[in-house]
Amino acid sequence: MFGFLKKKESATLDESLYAAVSGNLVPISEVKDPVFSQKMMGDGFAIIPDSGEIYAPIKGEVMSVFQTKHAIGLKMTNGLEILLHMGVDTVELKGEPFTVKVSDGAKVTNETMVAVVDLEAIKAAEKADDIIVVITNMDAVKHFELTKTGRVSAGEVIGKAQA
């Protein structure tokens, strides 16, 4: 009797992961920070960016924007929690190179620009500018797969995360 509700829910479920920025996509194990490379926070990927225009790596909702603007917490439509971390050790920059374009509760897609990052300021501060995407609630993940590495364009499907 209420089967139409289930169909609607599955139609809006999107388990795709998208390139958050144009650049060179690498496995998270290549990030030069052991917290990420050893998957202490979860599994994911990183992109060495060509541009400072950062887009949502998922379709879902913004859960939190860090006060220092270097990271954004997101939730996929399937319930998986995603950390979008801009740069390595950039919390020390106290938000200076980041202009965040979204706020808590905002709905996002792979076409939503979430931040603009001054990559030159990050490099001048002698920090890595990797744009890191991590699934933080790995216990809820049934399947995680990267379907692409190497050169990617912002918004392009690069994998999936199933809950």
C-alpha positions in Angstrom: 0.0 0.0 0.0 2.8 2.5 0.8 5.3 1.0 -1.8 5.3 4.3 -3.7 7.2 5.9 -0.8 10.0 3.4 -1.0 10.4 4.0 -4.8 10.7 7.7 -4.2 13.3 7.2 -1.5 15.5 5.0 -3.6 15.2 7.4 -6.6 16.8 10.2 -4.5 19.5 8.0 -3.0 22.9 8.9 -4.6 25.9 6.9 -3.5 28.3 8.5 -6.1 31.4 10.3 -5.0 32.5 13.2 -7.1 35.7 15.1 -7.7 35.6 18.1 -5.4 38.1 20.0 -7.6 39.9 19.6 -10.9 43.4 18.1 -10.5 45.2 14.8 -9.9 43.2 12.2 -7.8 45.3 9.9 -5.6 44.4 7.3 -3.1 44.2 8.6 0.5 47.3 6.4 1.3 49.4 9.0 -0.6 48.5 12.0 1.6 51.5 13.3 3.4 49.8 13.2 6.8 49.6 9.9 8.7 46.2 10.7 10.2 44.8 10.5 6.7 47.2 8.2 4.9 46.9 5.5 7.6 43.1 5.9 7.4 42.7 6.8 11.1 39.7 9.0 10.2 38.4 6.7 7.6 38.9 5.8 3.9 38.7 8.2 1.0 40.8 10.0 -1.6 42.7 13.2 -2.2 43.0 15.5 -5.1 46.1 17.7 -5.8 44.2 20.7 -7.1 44.6 22.8 -10.3 42.2 25.4 -9.0 40.9 26.8 -5.7 37.3 26.3 -6.6 36.0 23.5 -4.3 32.7 21.7 -5.0 30.7 19.2 -2.9 32.1 15.7 -3.4 28.6 14.2 -2.7 24.9 14.9 -3.0 23.5 15.6 0.5 23.7 18.1 3.2 26.2 20.3 5.0 26.4 19.1 8.6 29.1 21.6 9.9 31.6 24.2 8.7 34.6 24.2 10.9 35.3 27.5 12.6 38.8 27.7 11.0 37.1 27.1 7.5 39.6 24.4 6.5 37.0 21.6 6.6 33.4 20.9 6.0 31.4 18.0 7.4 28.8 16.6 5.0 26.2 13.8 5.0 25.3 11.8 1.9 21.7 10.9 1.1 22.5 7.3 2.2 23.6 8.5 5.7 27.4 8.2 5.2 29.3 11.1 6.8 32.0 12.8 4.8 34.8 15.1 5.8 36.0 17.5 3.1 39.4 18.7 4.4 41.2 21.5 2.5 45.0 21.2 2.8 47.2 19.5 5.3 47.8 21.2 8.7 45.8 24.2 7.4 43.9 24.5 10.7 47.0 26.5 11.8 46.1 29.1 9.1 43.1 30.2 11.2 40.8 30.4 8.1 42.8 32.9 6.2 43.1 31.2 2.8 39.5 29.9 2.8 36.2 31.5 1.7 33.4 29.1 2.5 30.3 29.5 0.4 27.9 27.2 2.3 26.4 27.0 5.8 25.1 24.3 8.1 22.0 22.6 6.8 22.6 23.6 3.2 21.6 21.0 0.6 24.5 20.3 -1.9 25.2 18.5 -5.1 28.3 18.0 -7.1 27.6 21.3 -8.8 27.6 23.3 -5.5 30.7 25.4 -4.9 31.4 25.0 -1.2 34.6 27.0 -0.9 37.3 29.0 -2.7 40.8 28.3 -1.5 43.8 30.6 -2.0 46.2 27.8 -3.0 49.2 30.2 -3.2 48.6 31.3 0.4 48.6 27.6 1.5 51.9 27.0 -0.4 53.4 30.2 0.9 52.7 28.9 4.4 54.6 25.7 3.4 51.5 23.5 3.7 50.3 20.8 1.3 47.2 21.9 -0.7 45.7 18.4 -1.0 41.9 18.4 -1.0 41.0 15.4 1.0 37.6 13.6 1.1 37.2 11.0 3.9 34.2 8.8 4.9 34.3 9.1 8.7 31.7 6.5 9.6 33.3 3.5 7.9 31.4 1.1 10.2 28.3 2.0 8.1 30.0 1.4 4.7 29.0 -1.7 2.9 31.1 -0.9 -0.2 33.6 1.8 -1.1 35.2 2.0 -4.5 37.3 4.5 -6.4 36.6 4.1 -10.1 39.0 6.7 -11.3 42.4 8.0 -10.4 44.7 10.5 -12.2 43.4 13.6 -13.9 39.8 14.5 -12.9 37.5 17.4 -13.4 35.4 19.0 -10.7 32.0 17.3 -10.5 33.0 14.2 -12.3 31.9 10.8 -10.8 35.1 9.1 -9.4 33.6 6.4 -7.2 30.9 5.3 -4.9 30.2 4.7 -1.3 27.3 2.4 -0.3 25.7 2.2 3.1 
